[in-house]
Amino acid sequence: MARRLSIPGLLNLLEVSDAREIRQLDAEPRLDRHLAPAGGLINRWRLARLRQAFVFDGEPLPALLAREAQGRASRHAELGRRLDAYAEASAWHRDPAFKTLVEAVAGQAEAEALGPAAQGLLGRLFRDEYRADEASYAAARLLDAYPRINVLRALGQRLTGRLRHARRLLAARAGGEPLALHATGIAVHNLVASLAAMRELYATPQARGLSLSAVLGRTLAPPETLLRRVRRPLSTPCAPRRLEPGDLVVLRLAAAARGSGDRELAFMGESWARCPAQGFILALLAAVWEQAMAVRQGGQGA
């Protein structure tokens, strides 16, 4: 359902958590990803936080590029083809991090191992020598949380250099490659959340009898929100009054996906901004679960 928050000069925001309305607004060309300052003071703060966290060398990470950004669509399509090929080849089965993920889901390794292992596996899709550890995953968690923390904490992280250090560490590990930075700084968190949910499900008595489809339906963790900015005046049934340029629209993707049970919505499969890693992530999660179940049944597993 939609909720409009408006305080003149401070905040102009529409929150949407209905699957149908999210799809309707996502298809609207007058909404886009755009980080330039606009709107009321709080709107500008939110956009500034995203710039401070996710703009490197003057260029937003791929997940924040505007719809019409030069080359975005072709790079997006090429990345999808590349990740689909990885999913089919399954070479990542030989990555030591894959074994760690299986062991963590099966309860044979600590849950804390999931983050660095998932980050390393994703990073090595783009950079063979990518190295993940507790420090790099902590940096990714700081970067991911930064846009949502309160003003004083955000200021403290900038003044103490914690934000700068996290950005430098992640960029260095990724070799400055934007796709690797996106995978290891942003996308990794949804994968870890899915694997953590698998670990919890695996420990329950009913896990053995569930189909793979049911497991994925229970554990898949989409992004909590997607942020869009109004570029041109827009009247929509989702809002009680017209949206104006600079207003922000928050698409509450996780809540909508949970409420609808719509797996395609989790990846925005029909959207211009669809997740290009859908096939790879589903293949990886399926392989981890199957290997973990083999461990439970006394097999060799990973």
C-alpha positions as CSV (number, residue, x, y, z in Angstrom):
1,M,0.0,0.0,0.0
2,A,1.1,3.6,-0.6
3,R,1.8,6.2,2.1
4,R,2.6,9.8,1.3
5,L,4.8,11.8,3.7
6,S,5.0,15.5,3.1
7,I,6.6,18.3,5.2
8,P,7.0,21.5,3.0
9,G,10.7,22.4,2.6
10,L,11.8,19.2,4.4
11,L,10.3,16.0,3.0
12,N,8.3,14.9,0.0
13,L,8.1,11.1,-0.1
14,L,5.9,8.3,-1.4
15,E,6.3,4.8,0.1
16,V,4.8,1.9,-1.9
17,S,4.6,-1.7,-0.7
18,D,2.0,-3.2,-3.0
19,A,3.4,-5.5,-5.7
20,R,1.1,-4.2,-8.4
21,E,1.7,-0.5,-7.6
22,I,5.5,-1.1,-7.5
23,R,5.4,-2.6,-11.0
24,Q,3.2,0.3,-12.2
25,L,5.5,3.0,-10.8
26,D,8.7,1.2,-11.9
27,A,7.4,1.3,-15.5
28,E,6.8,5.0,-15.3
29,P,9.5,6.9,-17.3
30,R,9.0,10.0,-15.2
31,L,10.6,8.1,-12.3
32,D,14.3,7.3,-12.4
33,R,17.4,6.6,-10.4
34,H,19.1,10.0,-10.1
35,L,21.4,11.2,-7.3
36,A,21.6,15.0,-8.1
37,P,20.3,17.1,-5.2
38,A,16.6,17.9,-5.4
39,G,13.5,18.3,-3.3
40,G,13.2,19.2,0.4
41,L,16.1,19.2,2.9
42,I,15.6,15.5,4.0
43,N,15.2,14.4,0.4
44,R,18.6,16.1,-0.3
45,W,20.2,14.4,2.7
46,R,19.0,11.0,1.5
47,L,20.4,11.5,-2.0
48,A,23.7,12.9,-0.5
49,R,24.1,9.8,1.6
50,L,23.8,7.6,-1.5
51,R,26.4,9.7,-3.3
52,Q,28.8,9.6,-0.4
53,A,28.5,5.8,-0.2
54,F,28.1,4.6,-3.7
55,V,29.7,7.1,-6.1
56,F,33.3,6.2,-7.0
57,D,35.5,8.4,-9.2
58,G,32.5,10.5,-10.0
59,E,30.4,7.5,-11.3
60,P,27.6,5.8,-9.4
61,L,27.9,2.0,-9.0
62,P,25.8,0.1,-11.6
63,A,22.7,-0.3,-9.3
64,L,22.3,3.5,-9.1
65,L,22.8,4.5,-12.8
66,A,19.9,6.4,-14.3
67,R,17.7,4.6,-16.9
68,E,19.1,6.6,-19.8
69,A,22.7,6.7,-18.6
70,Q,25.0,6.2,-21.6
71,G,25.8,2.6,-22.1
72,R,23.9,1.4,-19.1
73,A,21.4,-0.8,-21.0
74,S,24.0,-2.6,-23.1
75,R,26.3,-3.2,-20.2
76,H,23.4,-4.4,-18.1
77,A,22.4,-6.9,-20.8
78,E,26.0,-8.1,-21.3
79,L,26.4,-8.6,-17.5
80,G,23.2,-10.7,-17.5
81,R,24.6,-12.9,-20.3
82,R,27.9,-13.3,-18.5
83,L,26.3,-14.3,-15.2
84,D,23.9,-16.7,-16.9
85,A,27.0,-18.4,-18.5
86,Y,28.6,-18.6,-15.0
87,A,25.4,-20.2,-13.7
88,E,25.5,-22.9,-16.4
89,A,29.2,-23.5,-16.2
90,S,29.1,-24.0,-12.4
91,A,32.9,-23.4,-12.1
92,W,32.2,-21.6,-8.8
93,H,31.5,-25.1,-7.3
94,R,35.3,-25.4,-7.1
95,D,35.8,-22.1,-5.2
96,P,36.7,-22.9,-1.6
97,A,34.1,-20.3,-0.6
98,F,31.3,-22.5,-2.0
99,K,32.3,-25.3,0.5
100,T,32.2,-22.7,3.3
101,L,28.7,-21.6,2.3
102,V,27.5,-25.2,2.3
103,E,29.1,-25.9,5.7
104,A,27.6,-22.8,7.2
105,V,24.1,-23.6,5.9
106,A,24.5,-27.1,7.2
107,G,25.5,-25.9,10.7
108,Q,29.1,-27.2,10.4
109,A,30.6,-23.6,10.3
110,E,29.6,-20.5,12.1
111,A,27.0,-18.2,10.6
112,E,29.6,-15.4,10.6
113,A,31.4,-17.3,7.9
114,L,28.6,-16.6,5.4
115,G,29.5,-12.9,4.8
116,P,33.2,-13.2,3.8
117,A,32.6,-16.4,1.9
118,A,29.8,-15.0,-0.2
119,Q,31.7,-11.8,-0.8
120,G,34.8,-13.7,-1.9
121,L,32.8,-16.0,-4.3
122,L,31.0,-13.0,-5.9
123,G,34.2,-11.0,-6.1
124,R,36.1,-13.7,-7.9
125,L,33.4,-13.8,-10.6
126,F,34.9,-10.5,-11.7
127,R,38.5,-10.6,-10.4
128,D,40.3,-13.9,-10.1
129,E,42.5,-12.6,-7.2
130,Y,39.7,-11.1,-5.2
131,R,40.3,-11.7,-1.5
132,A,37.5,-11.4,1.1
133,D,37.9,-11.5,4.9
134,E,36.2,-10.1,8.0
135,A,37.6,-6.6,7.3
136,S,36.3,-6.4,3.8
137,Y,32.9,-7.7,4.7
138,A,32.7,-5.3,7.7
139,A,33.5,-2.5,5.2
140,A,30.6,-3.7,2.9
141,R,28.2,-3.8,5.8
142,L,29.2,-0.2,6.9
143,L,28.7,1.0,3.3
144,D,25.4,-0.7,2.9
145,A,24.0,0.7,6.2
146,Y,25.4,4.2,5.8
147,P,22.4,5.7,3.8
148,R,20.0,4.6,6.6
149,I,21.8,5.5,9.8
150,N,20.9,8.7,11.7
151,V,22.6,12.0,10.9
152,L,24.9,12.0,13.9
153,R,26.3,8.5,13.2
154,A,26.7,9.4,9.6
155,L,28.6,12.5,10.5
156,G,30.8,10.6,12.9
157,Q,31.7,8.0,10.3
158,R,32.8,10.7,7.9
159,L,34.7,12.7,10.5
160,T,36.5,9.7,11.9
161,G,37.4,8.5,8.4
162,R,35.5,5.2,8.8
163,L,33.4,5.7,5.7
164,R,36.5,6.7,3.7
165,H,38.4,3.7,4.9
166,A,35.6,1.3,4.1
167,R,35.3,2.7,0.6
168,R,39.1,2.6,0.0
169,L,39.3,-1.0,1.2
170,L,36.4,-2.2,-1.0
171,A,37.7,-0.4,-4.0
172,A,41.2,-1.8,-3.5
173,R,40.0,-5.4,-3.1
174,A,37.9,-4.9,-6.3
175,G,40.7,-3.4,-8.2
176,G,38.5,-0.4,-8.9
177,E,36.2,-2.5,-11.1
178,P,32.6,-1.1,-10.7
179,L,30.9,-4.5,-11.2
180,A,33.1,-6.1,-8.6
181,L,32.4,-3.2,-6.3
182,H,28.7,-3.5,-6.8
183,A,28.7,-7.3,-6.2
184,T,30.9,-7.2,-3.1
185,G,29.6,-3.9,-1.6
186,I,25.8,-4.0,-2.4
187,A,24.5,-7.3,-3.9
188,V,26.3,-9.5,-1.4
189,H,24.0,-8.5,1.4
190,N,20.9,-10.0,-0.1
191,L,22.8,-13.2,-0.9
192,V,24.0,-13.4,2.7
193,A,20.4,-12.8,4.0
194,S,19.1,-15.6,1.8
195,L,21.8,-18.0,3.0
196,A,21.2,-17.1,6.6
197,A,17.5,-17.8,6.1
198,M,18.5,-21.2,4.6
199,R,20.6,-22.0,7.6
200,E,17.7,-21.3,9.9
201,L,15.4,-23.4,7.7
202,Y,17.9,-26.2,7.5
203,A,17.9,-26.6,11.3
204,T,14.1,-27.2,11.4
205,P,12.5,-30.7,11.3
206,Q,10.5,-29.9,8.2
207,A,13.5,-29.0,6.0
208,R,13.9,-32.5,4.7
209,G,10.5,-32.7,3.2
210,L,10.5,-29.3,1.4
211,S,10.9,-29.0,-2.4
212,L,13.7,-26.8,-3.7
213,S,11.0,-24.3,-5.0
214,A,9.5,-24.1,-1.5
215,V,13.0,-23.6,0.0
216,L,13.7,-20.7,-2.4
217,G,10.3,-19.2,-1.8
218,R,10.9,-19.2,2.0
219,T,14.5,-17.9,2.0
220,L,15.0,-15.6,-1.0
221,A,15.8,-12.1,0.3
222,P,15.2,-9.3,-2.1
223,P,16.5,-5.7,-1.4
224,E,14.5,-4.0,1.3
225,T,13.8,-0.9,-0.8
226,L,14.5,0.7,-4.2
227,L,14.7,4.5,-4.4
228,R,13.3,6.5,-7.3
229,R,13.3,10.3,-7.9
230,V,10.5,12.1,-9.7
231,R,11.9,13.8,-12.8
232,R,8.7,15.4,-14.2
233,P,5.2,16.0,-12.7
234,L,3.3,12.7,-12.3
235,S,-0.3,12.0,-11.3
236,T,-0.8,8.4,-10.3
237,P,-3.5,6.4,-8.5
238,C,-0.8,5.4,-6.0
239,A,-0.6,8.9,-4.6
240,P,-3.4,11.2,-3.2
241,R,-2.0,14.2,-5.1
242,R,0.4,14.8,-7.9
243,L,4.1,14.0,-7.4
244,E,6.4,16.9,-8.3
245,P,10.0,16.9,-9.5
246,G,12.4,16.2,-6.7
247,D,9.9,14.0,-4.8
248,L,11.2,10.6,-3.8
249,V,9.5,7.3,-4.3
250,V,10.5,4.4,-2.0
251,L,9.5,1.0,-3.5
252,R,9.4,-1.4,-0.5
253,L,10.4,-4.4,-2.5
254,A,11.0,-6.9,0.3
255,A,7.6,-6.2,2.0
256,A,5.8,-6.5,-1.4
257,A,7.6,-9.8,-2.3
258,R,6.8,-11.3,1.1
259,G,3.1,-10.2,0.8
260,S,2.7,-11.5,-2.7
261,G,5.0,-14.5,-2.8
262,D,6.1,-13.3,-6.1
263,R,9.7,-14.5,-6.8
264,E,10.0,-12.4,-10.0
265,L,9.3,-9.3,-8.0
266,A,12.3,-10.1,-5.8
267,F,14.5,-9.7,-8.9
268,M,12.3,-7.1,-10.7
269,G,12.4,-9.6,-13.5
270,E,10.3,-7.6,-16.0
271,S,11.8,-4.2,-15.2
272,W,14.4,-2.0,-17.0
273,A,16.3,-2.3,-13.7
274,R,16.0,-6.1,-13.4
275,C,18.7,-7.9,-11.5
276,P,21.1,-9.4,-14.1
277,A,22.2,-12.0,-11.5
278,Q,18.9,-13.7,-11.1
279,G,19.9,-16.9,-12.9
280,F,23.2,-17.1,-11.1
281,I,21.8,-16.4,-7.6
282,L,19.1,-19.0,-8.0
283,A,21.6,-21.5,-9.3
284,L,24.0,-20.8,-6.4
285,L,21.3,-21.0,-3.7
286,A,19.9,-24.2,-5.2
287,A,23.4,-25.8,-5.3
288,V,24.2,-24.8,-1.7
289,W,20.9,-26.2,-0.4
290,E,21.3,-29.5,-2.4
291,Q,24.9,-29.9,-1.1
292,A,23.8,-29.1,2.5
293,M,21.0,-31.7,2.3
294,A,23.6,-34.2,1.0
295,V,25.7,-33.5,4.1
296,R,22.6,-34.2,6.3
297,Q,22.0,-37.5,4.5
298,G,25.5,-38.6,5.1
299,G,26.9,-37.9,1.7
300,Q,30.1,-36.1,0.8
301,G,28.4,-32.8,0.0
302,A,30.6,-30.0,-1.3
